[in-house]
Amino acid sequence: MVDNTLIIMMQDPLHVGKKLQNPLLLATKIVFWGKHMASKNNLLLILEKINKDQHGLLEEDINVKDK
C-alpha cells in the first residue's frame, strides 16, 4: 500500500471480470460474495427500481446476446 491506497495487480482484468460476470448472468445461478448473495433477478430489479445514474447498468449488460 502506498499512501493508504491498495494496489492490486491483475494479469488479465478483462478475463477475470468475464469470469465473475458469466455465472451471474445465468437465470438459475446464485453467486455468493462472503455473506452476500446475488442473482440475475437481483440485477433486473436494480434496473427496474433504481435510477441508472446510481448503478450504471444497461439492460444489454444483463441480457447478453452472443454476436
N, C-alpha and C positions, 0 to 999 in steps of 0.2 A: 504494500500500500504506500502510495505517495500522497502526502497532504490529505490523509483520510479518504482517498479515492481508491476504490477496489478496482484492480485491473485484472481482467480475465482474458487469457489467450485462448483462441479457438482456431484450429487449423482450417475448418470449413464451416463458417457460421450459417451459410445458406442450407447446407446439408443437415446440420443439426436442427435448424429451425423447421425444416420439412419433416424430419423425424418426429418432432414434437407435434406438428400440425396434423399429420396423417391420421393417427388414432382418434383424435378429437373430432374429425370430420365424418367418422362412421356413426350412423344414427344409433347403433346399438352399443357403442363403446362408452364407458365411463373412465375418465382419466383422473388419477389421484396425484395431488401435489401436497405431500405432508398430510395434514388433517383436512385438506380441502379437496373437493371433487368437482369436476365439470363434465358436461356432455354437449353434444351438438345442440340439443334443445335449449340448454342454458345460453348458448351463443345466439340462437334465434330469438330468445326472449330479450336479450340485451338489445338486439337490432330493433325489436318492436317497441320496447318500453323506454329506452334511454336515448337521448339526443346523440346524433353521430359525432358532434364536436367533443363529446365526452369519452367516446370509445374508439373512434376512427375505423370501425369495421365497415366493410361493404358486404352486400349480400353475396357478391362473387367470391369473397374470402371464405364463406361458409359453404355455399353450394358450388363447389369447384367442378367445372366440366373439363374433361380431357380434350386436348387440342389435337 
